[in-house]
């Protein structure tokens, strides 16, 4: 069985590689960006991809779904710290190629997700199922109002500034800005900086003429 680790957290890669090595038939490859992932999938079309979507360079779920559809024999285990219910609903409802577990969930769930993927079945963790079921449609269409600070941080993100740069400009700690980013992502129901900008533009929270998109 071929596995592609698409996770840019070194510690997570190390843990997953040790877990996969318990299967003597496992062959593990690493991808560090979308281009590298696609190149590996061209060589191993039926591989199991273990992806932290929030740390990879997919611009949105549409791009992820397109790549998955292109390699229809592949199976994907989404393994992240957090994913919005809107993202989960879109991906899970659009394709049977995706399993979902969370990094802070029980190890048994990760094992079961990998075992299911090896049998070409998908595994959706209880937490992911509850998120999908409980999400109200109104919350998807009407994002919570951002605070002034959060709106300013959205503008900085749109200008391509890193968390460290934003923290320096605002005389804040990186931890504080990271917390603001998480709150923004949660309120807007998105997972990546690119999605933040797209959503904020659609909602009229920022002016497209001011930013580099």
URZICOR-V759379 format. One record per pair of residues at least 6 apart in sequence whose C-alpha atoms are under 8 Angstrom apart, sorted by sequence separation. I is the first residue (numbers start at 1). J is the second residue. D is the distance in Angstrom with one decimal. If there is no record, write none. Layout:
BEGIN
i | j | d
I | J | D
I | J | D
END
This chain:
BEGIN
i | j | d
7 | 13 | 6.4
20 | 26 | 6.4
31 | 37 | 5.0
41 | 47 | 7.0
58 | 64 | 6.3
68 | 74 | 7.1
92 | 98 | 6.5
116 | 122 | 5.7
117 | 123 | 7.5
167 | 173 | 5.5
185 | 191 | 6.0
190 | 196 | 6.3
200 | 206 | 6.0
201 | 207 | 6.6
30 | 37 | 8.0
68 | 75 | 8.0
91 | 98 | 7.4
92 | 99 | 8.0
116 | 123 | 6.2
167 | 174 | 5.4
185 | 192 | 7.5
201 | 208 | 6.4
5 | 13 | 6.9
20 | 28 | 7.8
68 | 76 | 7.9
101 | 109 | 6.7
188 | 196 | 7.0
31 | 40 | 7.6
101 | 110 | 6.4
113 | 122 | 7.0
167 | 176 | 7.8
190 | 199 | 8.0
113 | 123 | 5.1
156 | 166 | 6.8
164 | 174 | 5.8
167 | 177 | 6.0
17 | 28 | 7.3
29 | 40 | 7.9
112 | 123 | 7.3
113 | 124 | 7.6
163 | 174 | 6.4
166 | 177 | 7.3
185 | 196 | 6.7
188 | 199 | 7.0
101 | 113 | 7.2
184 | 196 | 7.8
188 | 200 | 7.9
100 | 113 | 7.5
153 | 166 | 7.3
99 | 113 | 6.5
163 | 177 | 6.4
163 | 178 | 6.8
109 | 125 | 6.8
197 | 213 | 7.8
99 | 117 | 7.5
78 | 98 | 6.9
82 | 102 | 6.7
76 | 97 | 5.9
77 | 98 | 5.8
78 | 99 | 6.0
79 | 100 | 6.4
80 | 101 | 7.2
81 | 102 | 5.4
34 | 56 | 7.1
75 | 97 | 4.9
76 | 98 | 4.8
77 | 99 | 4.6
78 | 100 | 4.8
79 | 101 | 5.3
80 | 102 | 5.1
81 | 103 | 5.0
101 | 123 | 7.9
3 | 26 | 7.0
5 | 28 | 7.1
33 | 56 | 6.1
34 | 57 | 6.1
74 | 97 | 7.0
75 | 98 | 6.2
76 | 99 | 6.1
77 | 100 | 5.8
78 | 101 | 6.3
79 | 102 | 5.2
80 | 103 | 5.4
81 | 104 | 6.2
99 | 122 | 4.9
100 | 123 | 6.3
101 | 124 | 6.6
102 | 125 | 7.9
1 | 25 | 5.9
2 | 26 | 5.9
3 | 27 | 6.1
4 | 28 | 5.9
5 | 29 | 6.1
6 | 30 | 6.2
7 | 31 | 7.5
8 | 32 | 6.2
32 | 56 | 7.7
33 | 57 | 6.1
34 | 58 | 6.7
75 | 99 | 7.9
77 | 101 | 7.4
78 | 102 | 7.8
79 | 103 | 5.9
98 | 122 | 6.2
99 | 123 | 4.7
100 | 124 | 4.9
101 | 125 | 5.4
1 | 26 | 4.9
2 | 27 | 4.8
3 | 28 | 4.8
4 | 29 | 4.7
5 | 30 | 4.8
6 | 31 | 4.9
7 | 32 | 6.9
46 | 71 | 7.6
49 | 74 | 7.3
51 | 76 | 7.1
53 | 78 | 6.9
72 | 97 | 7.8
97 | 122 | 6.8
98 | 123 | 7.8
99 | 124 | 5.4
100 | 125 | 6.0
1 | 27 | 6.1
2 | 28 | 6.0
3 | 29 | 6.1
4 | 30 | 5.4
5 | 31 | 6.0
6 | 32 | 6.1
45 | 71 | 5.9
46 | 72 | 7.9
47 | 73 | 7.6
48 | 74 | 5.8
49 | 75 | 6.2
50 | 76 | 5.9
51 | 77 | 6.2
52 | 78 | 6.0
53 | 79 | 7.6
54 | 80 | 6.7
61 | 87 | 6.9
65 | 91 | 7.1
96 | 122 | 6.8
2 | 29 | 7.6
4 | 31 | 6.7
6 | 33 | 7.4
45 | 72 | 7.8
46 | 73 | 4.6
47 | 74 | 5.1
48 | 75 | 4.8
49 | 76 | 4.7
50 | 77 | 4.8
51 | 78 | 5.1
52 | 79 | 5.1
53 | 80 | 6.7
101 | 128 | 7.2
153 | 180 | 7.9
45 | 73 | 6.0
46 | 74 | 4.3
47 | 75 | 6.6
48 | 76 | 5.7
49 | 77 | 6.1
50 | 78 | 6.0
51 | 79 | 5.8
52 | 80 | 4.9
100 | 128 | 6.8
153 | 181 | 7.7
38 | 67 | 7.6
42 | 71 | 8.0
45 | 74 | 5.8
46 | 75 | 7.1
48 | 77 | 7.3
50 | 79 | 6.6
51 | 80 | 7.7
54 | 83 | 7.7
61 | 90 | 7.7
65 | 94 | 7.8
68 | 97 | 7.4
41 | 71 | 7.1
61 | 91 | 7.0
65 | 95 | 7.7
150 | 180 | 6.4
154 | 184 | 7.9
6 | 37 | 7.1
150 | 181 | 7.7
4 | 37 | 7.6
41 | 74 | 7.9
150 | 184 | 6.5
158 | 193 | 7.9
4 | 40 | 7.7
77 | 113 | 7.0
157 | 193 | 6.7
158 | 194 | 7.9
77 | 114 | 7.3
146 | 184 | 7.1
158 | 197 | 5.7
77 | 117 | 7.5
88 | 128 | 7.2
157 | 197 | 7.5
76 | 117 | 7.6
146 | 187 | 7.5
2 | 44 | 7.1
75 | 117 | 6.3
145 | 187 | 7.6
154 | 196 | 7.2
4 | 47 | 6.7
6 | 49 | 6.8
7 | 50 | 7.3
85 | 128 | 7.7
88 | 131 | 8.0
89 | 132 | 5.5
144 | 187 | 5.3
154 | 197 | 7.0
2 | 46 | 7.6
3 | 47 | 5.4
4 | 48 | 6.2
5 | 49 | 6.1
6 | 50 | 5.7
7 | 51 | 5.6
8 | 52 | 7.7
88 | 132 | 6.5
143 | 187 | 5.8
144 | 188 | 6.9
2 | 47 | 4.9
3 | 48 | 4.8
4 | 49 | 4.7
5 | 50 | 5.1
6 | 51 | 4.6
7 | 52 | 5.2
75 | 120 | 7.0
143 | 188 | 5.3
1 | 47 | 7.0
2 | 48 | 6.4
3 | 49 | 5.9
4 | 50 | 6.1
5 | 51 | 6.5
6 | 52 | 6.5
85 | 131 | 5.3
86 | 132 | 7.4
143 | 189 | 7.4
154 | 200 | 7.8
1 | 48 | 7.9
3 | 50 | 7.3
8 | 55 | 6.3
84 | 131 | 8.0
85 | 132 | 5.3
7 | 55 | 6.9
8 | 56 | 7.2
7 | 56 | 7.2
86 | 135 | 7.6
140 | 189 | 6.9
6 | 56 | 7.6
85 | 135 | 6.3
155 | 206 | 6.9
159 | 211 | 5.7
160 | 212 | 7.5
158 | 211 | 5.8
159 | 212 | 5.9
86 | 140 | 6.7
151 | 205 | 7.3
158 | 212 | 6.5
158 | 213 | 7.0
155 | 211 | 7.6
48 | 117 | 6.9
48 | 118 | 7.4
84 | 186 | 6.9
87 | 189 | 7.7
86 | 189 | 6.2
87 | 190 | 7.0
85 | 189 | 7.3
86 | 190 | 7.6
87 | 191 | 7.7
84 | 189 | 5.6
84 | 190 | 6.1
83 | 190 | 8.0
84 | 191 | 6.6
83 | 191 | 6.4
1 | 118 | 7.4
60 | 192 | 7.2
59 | 192 | 7.1
60 | 194 | 7.3
59 | 194 | 5.7
60 | 195 | 6.2
59 | 195 | 6.8
54 | 191 | 5.9
54 | 192 | 6.1
END
